[in-house]
Amino acid sequence: MFASAQYTANLDYFAGTWKYENTGTGEEFILKLKMVNESGAGSFLVGAYSYKKNNIVVIDCLNHYYKNYADKFDYPVYATNQSHSQSLVNPNLLFMFFYDSLLNYHSTNSALSIENFIHTGSGPKKMEIFLRTADGVFADKFPPDKLTPPEYMVLTKEE
């Protein structure tokens, strides 16, 4: 069986630590991403996150970022802009899937899809994220009631 080529673009832009903070609501969302190159599967990002509301930690799985799991889906975050066609890869778009093993929502059917768009211009690197579940894709209830980040955030990259 022959594997078809997988194409990605600009994943290095997304690797690193990203932060959203709203001091008015005491909300903080931290996202850490690192690039992995898997033989036969190409490049993708994995990582972890934490979320705080009213200055109280709701979830913190950042320690998973430092692990070296054999399966990319064992990380709390998997992200890619991968396509089978190079012309279809958007270097300014990233699809992320959050798996919450701490609250027992860790499966490929329990994910929160995020579409990310890069902010261009001068100043620190930023990206917008839109939280949504995809219709007909995710069977389980996710995110759990306990995890209620804003549907729209602008994250700033911490160099």
DODO-935571 format. One line per 3 residues: their letters; for each residue z, x, y of N, C-alpha, C, O. Coordinates in nm, 3 decimals, padded with zeros to 5 digits. Last residue first. Layout:
# residues N
a> Z,X,Y,Z,X,Y,Z,X,Y,Z,X,Y; ...;
# end
This chain:
# residues 159
eek> 02.312,00.760,03.501,02.253,00.888,03.454,02.361,00.981,03.403,02.331,01.092,03.360; 02.311,00.436,03.438,02.405,00.539,03.479,02.357,00.670,03.418,02.361,00.689,03.297; 02.103,00.183,03.554,02.119,00.293,03.460,02.213,00.396,03.520,02.198,00.438,03.635;
tlv> 02.198,-00.150,03.596,02.166,-00.023,03.661,02.195,00.088,03.560,02.297,00.087,03.491; 02.075,-00.477,03.535,02.155,-00.362,03.493,02.106,-00.236,03.563,01.987,-00.220,03.586; 02.097,-00.798,03.627,02.025,-00.677,03.662,02.118,-00.562,03.629,02.226,-00.549,03.686;
mye> 02.081,-01.096,03.429,02.156,-00.983,03.487,02.058,-00.874,03.527,01.952,-00.859,03.467; 02.111,-01.424,03.323,02.026,-01.329,03.395,02.116,-01.220,03.455,02.214,-01.250,03.523; 02.308,-01.559,03.195,02.175,-01.563,03.136,02.081,-01.462,03.201,01.982,-01.421,03.140;
ppt> 02.623,-01.385,03.159,02.525,-01.459,03.239,02.388,-01.455,03.173,02.355,-01.360,03.102; 02.790,-01.414,02.837,02.745,-01.339,02.953,02.647,-01.423,03.035,02.594,-01.521,02.985; 02.993,-01.520,02.640,02.911,-01.599,02.731,02.871,-01.518,02.854,02.913,-01.551,02.965;
lkd> 03.143,-01.529,02.352,03.059,-01.435,02.423,02.962,-01.511,02.512,02.860,-01.562,02.464; 03.265,-01.749,02.237,03.349,-01.649,02.302,03.268,-01.552,02.388,03.319,-01.500,02.487; 03.067,-01.888,02.104,03.124,-01.944,02.227,03.203,-01.841,02.306,03.206,-01.846,02.429;
ppf> 02.817,-01.647,01.998,02.937,-01.730,01.975,02.992,-01.781,02.108,02.966,-01.722,02.213; 02.471,-01.681,02.098,02.595,-01.607,02.084,02.711,-01.701,02.054,02.704,-01.820,02.083; 02.430,-01.844,01.792,02.452,-01.716,01.857,02.402,-01.727,01.999,02.293,-01.781,02.018;
kda> 02.438,-02.007,01.501,02.478,-02.025,01.639,02.510,-01.888,01.698,02.607,-01.823,01.657; 02.146,-01.931,01.298,02.289,-01.944,01.322,02.318,-01.961,01.471,02.233,-01.932,01.556; 01.868,-01.901,01.312,01.925,-02.017,01.247,02.071,-02.039,01.282,02.115,-02.153,01.295;
fvg> 01.615,-01.816,01.521,01.753,-01.784,01.488,01.824,-01.908,01.437,01.839,-02.007,01.508; 01.359,-01.932,01.551,01.375,-01.799,01.494,01.517,-01.777,01.444,01.536,-01.723,01.335; 01.325,-02.170,01.686,01.276,-02.161,01.550,01.295,-02.027,01.483,01.253,-02.009,01.369;
dat> 01.322,-02.023,02.003,01.315,-02.146,01.925,01.259,-02.119,01.786,01.156,-02.053,01.772; 01.532,-01.755,02.077,01.394,-01.798,02.053,01.393,-01.921,01.963,01.457,-01.921,01.859; 01.772,-01.752,02.332,01.744,-01.754,02.189,01.602,-01.806,02.173,01.558,-01.892,02.249;
rlf> 01.819,-01.524,02.601,01.772,-01.652,02.548,01.762,-01.641,02.398,01.745,-01.531,02.343; 01.869,-01.351,02.896,01.924,-01.384,02.765,01.871,-01.520,02.721,01.876,-01.618,02.796; 01.698,-01.118,03.060,01.705,-01.263,03.049,01.753,-01.294,02.909,01.683,-01.265,02.812;
iem> 01.747,-00.844,03.273,01.750,-00.899,03.138,01.770,-01.049,03.146,01.847,-01.100,03.227; 01.595,-00.589,03.461,01.641,-00.727,03.454,01.649,-00.765,03.307,01.566,-00.724,03.227; 01.696,-00.257,03.537,01.616,-00.351,03.457,01.681,-00.488,03.462,01.804,-00.502,03.467;
kkp> 01.669,00.046,03.726,01.725,-00.087,03.701,01.636,-00.163,03.605,01.517,-00.135,03.594; 01.751,00.364,03.848,01.672,00.284,03.754,01.745,00.154,03.727,01.866,00.151,03.707; 01.819,00.402,04.203,01.854,00.413,04.060,01.765,00.325,03.974,01.710,00.224,04.021;
gsg> 01.534,00.465,04.424,01.674,00.434,04.394,01.700,00.446,04.246,01.615,00.492,04.170; 01.211,00.300,04.456,01.304,00.412,04.468,01.446,00.367,04.435,01.474,00.248,04.420; 01.028,00.120,04.200,01.065,00.154,04.337,01.164,00.269,04.338,01.196,00.326,04.234;
thi> 01.071,-00.145,03.959,01.006,-00.024,04.009,01.049,-00.001,04.153,01.099,-00.091,04.220; 01.258,-00.260,03.697,01.243,-00.265,03.841,01.176,-00.136,03.884,01.221,-00.028,03.847; 01.142,-00.379,03.386,01.182,-00.265,03.468,01.161,-00.297,03.616,01.059,-00.354,03.655;
fne> 01.274,-00.636,03.195,01.167,-00.594,03.284,01.220,-00.483,03.373,01.330,-00.492,03.428; 01.340,-00.770,02.878,01.377,-00.680,02.986,01.256,-00.645,03.067,01.146,-00.626,03.014; 01.460,-01.031,02.695,01.339,-00.975,02.752,01.380,-00.894,02.874,01.447,-00.945,02.963;
isl> 01.650,-01.062,02.409,01.650,-01.030,02.551,01.515,-00.975,02.590,01.462,-00.885,02.526; 01.800,-01.273,02.174,01.680,-01.202,02.218,01.687,-01.180,02.368,01.725,-01.269,02.444; 02.049,-01.247,01.958,02.023,-01.292,02.094,01.907,-01.208,02.143,01.917,-01.086,02.153;
asn> 02.076,-01.351,01.618,02.049,-01.252,01.722,02.027,-01.321,01.855,01.990,-01.439,01.861; 02.078,-01.395,01.312,02.178,-01.423,01.415,02.162,-01.321,01.526,02.228,-01.216,01.525; 01.919,-01.317,01.108,01.902,-01.454,01.154,02.000,-01.490,01.265,02.004,-01.606,01.308;
tsh> 01.997,-01.070,01.032,01.871,-01.078,01.105,01.842,-01.220,01.152,01.748,-01.241,01.228; 02.345,-01.056,01.109,02.236,-01.077,01.015,02.108,-01.084,01.096,02.113,-01.103,01.218; 02.649,-01.098,01.202,02.562,-00.983,01.178,02.461,-01.015,01.069,02.491,-01.001,00.950;
ynl> 02.866,-01.234,01.299,02.732,-01.286,01.326,02.631,-01.175,01.305,02.537,-01.161,01.383; 03.141,-01.170,01.303,03.076,-01.217,01.181,02.942,-01.287,01.208,02.911,-01.388,01.145; 03.230,-01.046,01.523,03.256,-01.190,01.516,03.180,-01.254,01.400,03.158,-01.375,01.398;
lsd> 03.141,-00.791,01.471,03.284,-00.812,01.495,03.321,-00.960,01.485,03.432,-00.994,01.443; 02.868,-00.797,01.459,02.941,-00.784,01.333,03.090,-00.810,01.352,03.158,-00.848,01.256; 02.629,-00.928,01.616,02.772,-00.920,01.643,02.851,-00.916,01.513,02.895,-01.020,01.463;
yff> 02.338,-00.805,01.742,02.404,-00.848,01.619,02.553,-00.826,01.638,02.596,-00.716,01.671; 02.070,-00.859,01.956,02.212,-00.828,01.946,02.267,-00.887,01.817,02.245,-01.004,01.788; 01.766,-00.726,02.032,01.833,-00.820,01.944,01.976,-00.773,01.925,02.000,-00.660,01.884;
mfl> 01.517,-00.700,02.283,01.642,-00.655,02.223,01.702,-00.767,02.141,01.692,-00.885,02.174; 01.214,-00.584,02.394,01.278,-00.696,02.325,01.401,-00.641,02.254,01.392,-00.546,02.176; 01.087,-00.482,02.701,01.162,-00.444,02.583,01.222,-00.570,02.523,01.276,-00.654,02.596;
lnp> 00.838,-00.369,02.921,00.902,-00.482,02.853,00.970,-00.432,02.727,00.916,-00.348,02.654; 00.676,-00.181,03.024,00.781,-00.233,03.111,00.858,-00.347,03.050,00.935,-00.415,03.118; 00.474,-00.125,02.848,00.574,-00.022,02.869,00.691,-00.067,02.957,00.793,00.001,02.965;
nvl> 00.358,-00.333,02.607,00.389,-00.335,02.750,00.500,-00.234,02.775,00.612,-00.255,02.728; 00.103,-00.318,02.376,00.236,-00.266,02.409,00.252,-00.268,02.561,00.171,-00.212,02.634; -00.157,-00.385,02.322,-00.062,-00.495,02.341,00.078,-00.449,02.378,00.165,-00.531,02.408;
sqs> -00.299,-00.158,02.270,-00.331,-00.229,02.394,-00.234,-00.344,02.422,-00.229,-00.394,02.534; -00.211,-00.085,02.017,-00.167,-00.006,02.132,-00.192,-00.080,02.263,-00.114,-00.066,02.357; -00.096,-00.312,01.783,-00.210,-00.276,01.868,-00.160,-00.203,01.992,-00.075,-00.255,02.064;
hsq> 00.138,-00.369,01.670,00.038,-00.310,01.581,-00.086,-00.267,01.659,-00.170,-00.194,01.607; 00.420,-00.278,01.874,00.310,-00.367,01.840,00.217,-00.293,01.744,00.217,-00.170,01.737; 00.743,-00.259,02.025,00.648,-00.220,01.924,00.540,-00.326,01.900,00.567,-00.446,01.905;
nta> 00.951,-00.235,02.183,00.835,-00.303,02.241,00.715,-00.275,02.151,00.601,-00.269,02.197; 01.295,-00.285,02.080,01.163,-00.226,02.067,01.063,-00.299,02.157,01.089,-00.411,02.201; 01.629,-00.260,01.952,01.535,-00.292,02.060,01.402,-00.219,02.039,01.398,-00.107,01.988;
yvp> 01.941,-00.370,01.841,01.813,-00.313,01.801,01.712,-00.355,01.907,01.710,-00.471,01.948; 02.290,-00.342,01.838,02.170,-00.369,01.917,02.050,-00.298,01.853,02.058,-00.181,01.817; 02.485,-00.278,01.650,02.497,-00.405,01.721,02.373,-00.442,01.804,02.353,-00.559,01.837;
ydf> 02.336,-00.147,01.349,02.383,-00.127,01.486,02.396,-00.264,01.554,02.323,-00.357,01.518; 02.217,-00.225,01.121,02.362,-00.212,01.115,02.421,-00.183,01.253,02.543,-00.192,01.272; 01.948,-00.214,01.150,02.010,-00.343,01.175,02.161,-00.341,01.156,02.227,-00.443,01.172;
kda> 01.876,00.039,01.067,01.879,00.011,01.211,01.947,-00.121,01.244,02.000,-00.139,01.354; 02.055,00.198,00.817,01.973,00.081,00.849,01.988,00.049,00.997,02.099,00.033,01.046; 02.224,00.414,00.824,02.097,00.430,00.755,02.001,00.316,00.791,01.879,00.336,00.795;
ynk> 02.397,00.505,01.123,02.373,00.411,01.014,02.236,00.436,00.953,02.142,00.476,01.022; 02.588,00.692,01.270,02.453,00.717,01.222,02.427,00.631,01.099,02.435,00.678,00.986; 02.773,00.611,01.570,02.757,00.618,01.424,02.611,00.647,01.390,02.521,00.627,01.473;
yyh> 02.796,00.565,01.836,02.810,00.704,01.791,02.792,00.720,01.640,02.796,00.831,01.588; 02.786,00.291,01.865,02.680,00.372,01.923,02.680,00.513,01.866,02.574,00.574,01.849; 03.021,00.182,01.780,02.908,00.182,01.686,02.792,00.268,01.736,02.710,00.314,01.656;
nlc> 03.184,00.176,02.003,03.207,00.283,01.905,03.094,00.290,01.802,03.074,00.395,01.741; 03.121,-00.057,02.139,03.056,00.067,02.182,03.077,00.181,02.083,02.996,00.274,02.079; 03.200,-00.315,02.115,03.155,-00.250,01.993,03.085,-00.118,02.026,02.999,-00.072,01.950;
div> 03.393,-00.545,02.242,03.363,-00.404,02.268,03.327,-00.339,02.134,03.414,-00.311,02.052; 03.443,-00.851,02.405,03.393,-00.780,02.289,03.362,-00.636,02.330,03.311,-00.611,02.439; 03.615,-00.909,02.614,03.578,-01.014,02.521,03.527,-00.952,02.392,03.565,-00.994,02.282;
vin> 03.862,-00.786,02.815,03.761,-00.746,02.719,03.738,-00.860,02.620,03.830,-00.902,02.550; 03.898,-00.917,03.135,03.953,-00.916,02.999,03.840,-00.882,02.904,03.732,-00.942,02.910; 03.803,-00.965,03.390,03.865,-00.834,03.363,03.934,-00.827,03.227,04.019,-00.741,03.204;
nkk> 03.655,-01.191,03.356,03.784,-01.203,03.424,03.869,-01.079,03.395,03.991,-01.088,03.378; 03.509,-01.031,03.080,03.505,-01.145,03.172,03.646,-01.166,03.227,03.744,-01.159,03.153; 03.304,-00.786,02.934,03.435,-00.818,02.989,03.418,-00.935,03.086,03.323,-00.937,03.164;
ysy> 03.145,-00.636,02.665,03.142,-00.742,02.765,03.284,-00.778,02.804,03.372,-00.797,02.719; 02.941,-00.373,02.535,03.073,-00.432,02.559,03.056,-00.537,02.668,02.966,-00.528,02.751; 02.726,-00.244,02.274,02.755,-00.305,02.403,02.901,-00.345,02.413,02.974,-00.350,02.314;
agv> 02.478,-00.020,02.127,02.599,-00.103,02.123,02.627,-00.154,02.264,02.562,-00.114,02.361; 02.174,00.066,01.951,02.285,00.088,02.042,02.399,-00.009,02.021,02.415,-00.070,01.916; 01.836,00.183,01.922,01.955,00.118,01.866,02.069,00.144,01.963,02.061,00.234,02.047;
lfs> 01.483,00.165,01.954,01.614,00.192,02.012,01.721,00.120,01.933,01.700,00.009,01.883; 01.210,00.337,01.792,01.277,00.217,01.838,01.410,00.259,01.898,01.445,00.377,01.893; 00.906,00.469,01.651,01.025,00.480,01.736,01.079,00.342,01.772,01.004,00.244,01.782;
gag> 00.798,00.431,01.305,00.781,00.465,01.445,00.914,00.471,01.519,01.021,00.478,01.458; 00.800,00.395,01.037,00.827,00.277,01.119,00.810,00.305,01.267,00.807,00.211,01.348; 00.745,00.640,00.919,00.669,00.523,00.876,00.689,00.400,00.962,00.605,00.310,00.961;
sen> 01.060,00.755,00.998,00.936,00.787,00.929,00.868,00.660,00.879,00.928,00.582,00.804; 01.188,00.669,01.306,01.199,00.647,01.162,01.063,00.672,01.097,00.962,00.615,01.139; 01.359,00.780,01.568,01.224,00.784,01.514,01.235,00.778,01.363,01.286,00.871,01.299;
vmk> 01.550,00.633,01.822,01.545,00.678,01.684,01.398,00.679,01.643,01.322,00.589,01.679; 01.733,00.646,02.125,01.606,00.637,02.055,01.616,00.698,01.917,01.681,00.801,01.896; 02.005,00.440,02.229,01.951,00.571,02.193,01.825,00.551,02.111,01.811,00.453,02.038;
lkl> 02.200,00.265,02.471,02.085,00.268,02.382,02.044,00.412,02.354,02.046,00.496,02.443; 02.458,00.059,02.575,02.421,00.197,02.545,02.310,00.196,02.441,02.324,00.134,02.336; 02.576,-00.152,02.821,02.481,-00.140,02.713,02.444,00.007,02.696,02.404,00.072,02.792;
ife> 02.821,-00.357,02.954,02.776,-00.221,02.935,02.691,-00.216,02.809,02.729,-00.268,02.705; 02.917,-00.583,03.188,02.839,-00.573,03.066,02.786,-00.431,03.058,02.713,-00.387,03.147; 03.172,-00.758,03.341,03.111,-00.627,03.323,03.041,-00.628,03.188,03.097,-00.669,03.086;
egt> 03.326,-00.973,03.577,03.239,-00.953,03.462,03.181,-00.812,03.461,03.147,-00.755,03.565; 03.477,-01.076,03.782,03.541,-00.982,03.690,03.460,-00.957,03.566,03.514,-00.924,03.460; 03.350,-01.222,03.966,03.391,-01.294,03.846,03.461,-01.203,03.746,03.501,-01.247,03.639;
gtn> 03.311,-01.032,04.166,03.358,-01.165,04.202,03.410,-01.244,04.082,03.503,-01.323,04.095; 03.195,-00.812,04.051,03.338,-00.804,04.084,03.395,-00.940,04.120,03.516,-00.962,04.106; 02.989,-00.768,03.812,03.007,-00.871,03.913,03.156,-00.877,03.944,03.233,-00.939,03.871;
eyk> 02.773,-00.534,03.672,02.908,-00.563,03.716,02.904,-00.668,03.825,02.825,-00.658,03.920; 02.608,-00.372,03.412,02.606,-00.486,03.504,02.751,-00.511,03.543,02.840,-00.510,03.459; 02.460,-00.069,03.304,02.581,-00.145,03.341,02.547,-00.257,03.439,02.470,-00.240,03.533;
wtg> 02.357,00.157,03.049,02.324,00.058,03.151,02.447,-00.027,03.180,02.528,-00.053,03.091; 02.279,00.472,02.922,02.385,00.374,02.949,02.346,00.287,03.067,02.308,00.338,03.173; 01.987,00.533,02.714,02.094,00.571,02.806,02.196,00.460,02.821,02.198,00.365,02.742;
afy> 01.645,00.441,02.707,01.756,00.512,02.641,01.858,00.553,02.746,01.822,00.602,02.853; 01.437,00.344,02.862,01.545,00.252,02.828,01.665,00.321,02.762,01.775,00.266,02.762; 01.259,00.555,02.879,01.313,00.496,03.002,01.439,00.414,02.972,01.534,00.415,03.049;
dln> 01.179,00.594,02.618,01.273,00.690,02.674,01.333,00.639,02.806,01.444,00.677,02.841; 00.983,00.404,02.574,01.118,00.377,02.522,01.221,00.473,02.581,01.338,00.437,02.593; 00.712,00.406,02.650,00.816,00.414,02.753,00.958,00.389,02.702,01.045,00.355,02.782;
aty> 00.581,00.226,02.377,00.557,00.298,02.502,00.682,00.294,02.588,00.749,00.191,02.597; 00.451,00.213,02.040,00.552,00.182,02.141,00.516,00.259,02.267,00.429,00.346,02.264; 00.290,00.105,01.744,00.282,00.168,01.876,00.396,00.121,01.964,00.433,00.004,01.962;
qas> 00.220,00.172,01.410,00.308,00.102,01.502,00.305,00.178,01.636,00.316,00.300,01.638; -00.032,00.126,01.161,00.027,00.204,01.270,00.113,00.114,01.358,00.082,-00.004,01.378; 00.047,-00.001,00.836,-00.033,-00.002,00.958,00.043,00.070,01.068,00.166,00.075,01.069;
afm> 00.058,00.154,00.522,00.134,00.103,00.636,00.045,00.105,00.759,-00.025,00.203,00.783; -00.087,00.060,00.217,-00.098,00.139,00.339,-00.019,00.073,00.451,-00.027,-00.048,00.472; 00.000,00.084,-00.117,00.000,00.000,00.000,00.000,00.089,00.124,00.079,00.183,00.133;
# end
